[in-house]
């Protein structure tokens, strides 16, 4: 009997606390809401032995907010996979590209990552997968939105272009009543990109060319410079961006944006993917979206101008330099050999700089762009090495000279 009486008293106390009248002024248990207000009901608090590693019962308590995207509400502390349809294919079917979202429990910016705007550029797809899959919503402040395959029709065909041979990255921000490319661009820009506080558009070299992992950014823009600084010791090329590119349209709309170039099309390259992923993770840390322990990085190579070296002859191109190599005026970059006469012509570097992009060994025509050189700065305390990005020293020199050709497929 002496054991039964305390047990009955404990049971009575528990029942009285569970059956409390909300109008009586009794306080509800922690982790529950008063009856009659279902919208405010919260899950029970974690047990004491697991609460240390669990997400808070109420994500809003740490500043998280719902994210409205593509007609769906993504709650704080959750991950979702949505579908974006940019338009119809020739057969009338609607191709839906996946949109990956991680909405954190804390308040912070929304970073967008886009890949495969050119359907044969695969490295960005894997970078976005690695970044998004490694994020725990319970440890994220703000949100990350990833669109791994923007040009789904080109991706399915292994082609850079849309089925009508248009380059999608020349039609942003788009026009909802324009061409097919312009409609797809408008759909992506209005439904996804305008929700971003920052954008990383990931590319590779084009059509048998490869690029050193690098950023293309308009360094005249203070917000873009601050954004690009977050990547750490990543090679940076100053470029305002061609009108019609996603980066240029986003920057013109007030969204800091950079292009991340890495590797060559049609292949998945583990080294380039790893370098690009590491840079994006550093950016997430710099933006406060995640809190990672990153080692301090040294000064980065920054090039405020660059030039493509073209072959004056047709034939078989063989490169004699590698990506990232520093060259001086007169250094040999490669050779072009006539396959019939065996005449060999040498391609020389016209400037001091660094090889930031190059053509793969192939048969070329006269005038073909073979090597892209970031031109070494002649001013500044450390030449082209900068700890913090600065505006172009002479912005007026960036204006194209009369008769000059545009950069060779810059993005």
N, C-alpha and C positions, 0 to 999 in steps of 0.2 A: 504493500500500500504506500509506503514512504517513497517508492520510485514512481508510482502511478500518478500521485497528486501533482508533482512538478511537470510531468509530461502533459497532463491535461491543461495546466495553466499556460504552458507554452503554446499549445495548439489553439487555445482560446484567443491568446494575444495575436497570433498569426492571422486567424480568421477575421478578427476585428479590424486589423490593418488592411486586409484585402477588400473588405466590404464597405469601406468608408464612403460616405455620401459626399459628392463633390461640392454640395452647397453647405456642408457643415463646417468648412474651413479647415478640415484636416489636410495635412501636406501629403501628397502622393510620394511613393517610393522613388528614389533616384533612378533615372533611366526610363521612367514611364510618364505618360501624360494623363491629364484629367480626362475622364470619359466624356464623350459628346463632341470631341474635337479631333476627328480621325486624322486630319491633315498634319497634326502636330505630334502624332504618336511616334516615338523613337524606339529603337531596339534596346533591349536590356544592356546594362553595362557589362563589360567583360569581367570574368572572374578575376580575383586578385592575382592568381598565379600566372595569368596570361595577359593582363591588361597592359603590362609594360611594353609588349611588342605588338599590340593591336592598334588599329585605327580608332580614333575617338568615336564614341557612340553618336555624337552629333557633329558631322563634318563642318557645318556652318559656324560652329564655335571657333574654328581656326581661320575663318575668313573665306572658305570656299564658296563658289557660287555656281548655280546651274548654267550650263552652256547650251544655247539654242543653236542647232545646226541641222540643216536639211530637214526641217520639220520635226525634229526630234529633240527632246530635252535630255541632256546627259548630266546626271546628278554629280555633285562633288564626291570625290572618292571612288570613282568608277571608271571602267574602260568599256568602250563600245566600238563595234565595227558597223559602219553605215555604208550606204551605197549612193554614189553620185552618178547620174546619167547626163552626159553632156550633149546628147543628141542621138539621132537614129543613124544606123548604117544603111548601105544601099538596099539591103533586103528588108528594110522596115523594122528590124529588130532593134531593141534598145540595149546598148552595151552599158553595163553598170560597173564602174570602177570602185574598188574598196576605199573607204575612208576610215582610217584608224584614229581613235581619239582616246587620250588619257586625260581625264579631268581630275585634278588633285584636290586634296582636302584644304589646302591653304590658298590664300589669295595671291595672285601673281599674273604675269603677262601670258598671252597666248602666242605660242610659236608654231608656225606652219612650215612643213617640209613637203616639197613636191619633187617627184621623180618621173622619169620617162615621158617628159613632154615630147621628146623625140623617142619614138617607140623602140629603137635599137640600142638605147643607152641603158645598160643594165645595172651598173655599179650603184646608182642611186637607189634602186629598188631594194637592194640588200642593205644599204646603209639605213634606210628608213625602217626596215624590219628590225634590225638590230637595236636601233635606238628605242623604238616604241615597245618592243618586247621586254626590254630591260627596265622599264619604268614601273614602279609600284605606286599606284594612285595615292596610297596612304603616306607616301613620302614626297609628293609632288606639290609645289605651289604654283597655281595657275594651270595652264593646259597645254598639251602638245597635240597638234593635228597633223597627221601624215597622209598624203595622197601618193602612194608608191608608183602608180601607173596612171598618169594623166591621159596619155594618148593610147588608149586601150586598142583602138583599131590598128594603129601602127605597130604596137607591141605584138599583137597576134600575127601580124604579117612579117615581123622582123624588119620593119622599115622605119626610117627616120621620119617619114612624112605620113600625112593622112592619105586615105585612098584616092583623093583627087590631086595628090602631089603637092598640096600646100604644106608649108612649114607652120605648124601651130604656133610656134614661138615668134611669130611676126604679126600676130593679130590681137594682142592684148592692148587695152582691156576688153576689146570685143564689141560686138554689136548684135543684139538679139534678133535683128531683122536682116542681118547681112549674110555673107557666105557661110558655108558649113563650118569652116575654121573659125570665123568670127563669132558664130553662135556658140560653139563649144567654149571658146575663150571667155565670152561674156558670162556663160553659165558658171564656169569655174570661178571667175573673178567675183561675181556678185554673190554667189551662194556660199563660197568658202573663204576666198582671200580677204574679203572686206572684214572678216571676223578676226583677222590676225593682227597682232602687235609687232610682229617681225616675221620675215620670210627667208628661208634658205631654199633656193631652187637648184637642184643638183643635176649636173650634166657630165658628159664625157667629151672627148674629141669627136670630130665628125668625119665620116667617110675616109677610113684608113689613116686617121691621125690620132695621136695620143697626147694627153696633157699631163704635166706635173700637177699633183694636188695643189690647188690654188683657189683663191677667192678673186672674183671680179666685183669691184665695188666702186661707187661714185664717191670718191674721197673728198669731193667738194662739200658734201652734205655731212654736217656735224653728227646727226643722228645715225647715219650709216657708218661713219667712222667709229662711233662708240659701239655700235652693234658688231662690226667686224673685229674690233679689239678683243671681243670675247672668245675668239677662236684660238688665241695664244699665238705661238710661233708658226703661223701658217703663211706661206707666200701669198702676197697680195698684189694684184694688178689694178691700177686705177683705170676705170672705164665708166663713162656715164651710162653706157648701155644703149643699144640700138632701139629706136622707137619701134614698138610692137612687141618687144620682149616682155615676159612676165616681170622680170626684175625692174625694168624701167617703168612699167605701168604701176607697179606697187610703190616704188619710190616716189613717183609723181603724185600718187594718191596719199602720201604721208605715211606710208608703211616702210620702215627701214628694211632693205632687202639686199641680199648678196647672191651671186651665183657661185656655187661650189663646183669646180671642174676637177675631174680625177679620172685618168685612164683613157681607154679607147672604147669604141662602140662594139656591140656584139659579143662581149666577153664579160665574165665575172672575174675580177682580179682581186685576190684576197689582200694584197698589200695596199692597194689604193682604197679598197673598202675600209680597211682598218684605220688608215690615216684619216679618211673623211669622217668616220664614226667618232674617232677620238676628238676631232675638232668640234663636232656638233655637241658632244658631251661637255666639252669645256665651255661652249657657249651656254648650254643649259645651266651650268654652275654659275657663270658670270651673270646671267639674267635672274638668278635666285630661284629658278624653277626646281632645281635639285641642289643638294648639298653634298658635293663629292670632294674628296681630298685630292687635289691636283698638284702635281709638282710644279714648281716655278719654271717658267719657260723663258728662254733668252730672247734677244731681239729677232724680229722677223724680216725677211727680205721684202722690200716694198719697191715696186717699179711703177713710176708715174707715166711711163711711155714704153711702148714695145713696137716691134716691127717684124713682119714676115719677110724672110729671105726667099726670093723666087728663083727657080731654075731658068737659065737662059737657053737651055737645050732640052730636047726630048730624049728619052732612053730609060735605062734601068737605074733607079735611085738606090744607093746604099749609104746609110748614115754612118758616120764615123765618130759621132758624139752621142752622149746619153742625156736623158732628161735630168735637169738640175745642174748640168755641167756649166762652169763659168768659162767663157771664151773671150778672147781679145781680138781686135781688128787684125784680119789676115789669117786667123786660125782656120784650119780646114774643118768644115762641117760635114761634108759628104761628097760623093761623086755621082755623076750621071754618065752612064756608058751606052754608046750606040750599040745595039745588039747585032747589027750587020757589019759595020765598019770597025767595031771595037775601039772607036775613038772615045777617050775618057776625058770628061770635063769636070773640074773641081769647083765646088761651091765653098766660098770663103765667107767668114763673118765680117760684116761691115762695121760692127760696133763692139764695144766692150759690154758684156751683159751675161745673161744666164739663159740657158735653153729651157723655156717653160712649156713649149709644145713643139711637136715635130711630126712629119709624115712617116708612116711605116715604110719599109722597103717595098718598092712597087715600080711599075712602069709609069712614067710621068710625061706630060706634054710640056713644051716650052711655056714659061710663065707660071708653072704650078708652084703654089706656096709650100715650101719644104720645111723650114725651121722658123719657129716663133721665138724671138729673143726679147726678154725683158732688159731694157737698156739701163745700164748702171748709172746711178746719179753721180754727178760731179760736185754736188754741193752737199752740205750737211756734215755733221761731225763724224759719221760713220758710213758715208756713202749711201748705199741702198739698205742698210740695216737700221731699223727703227724699233724702239721699245714700245712706242705708242704711235698710232697712226696720226698723220698730220695732213693738212690740205695740200694740194699740189703746189709746189713752190712758185710756179709760173702758169696759172690757169689759162692765160691767153695763148700759151704755146700748144694747148691741147686741141685747138681748132684745126680742122683738116685743111691742108693746103689745096689751092685750086688744082684740079686734075688728079688729086690723090684718090686711090681706090679705098673702099671701106675695108675694115679688118676681114680676114678670111674666115667666114662662118664663126663669128666670135662666141656665140652661145646657141 
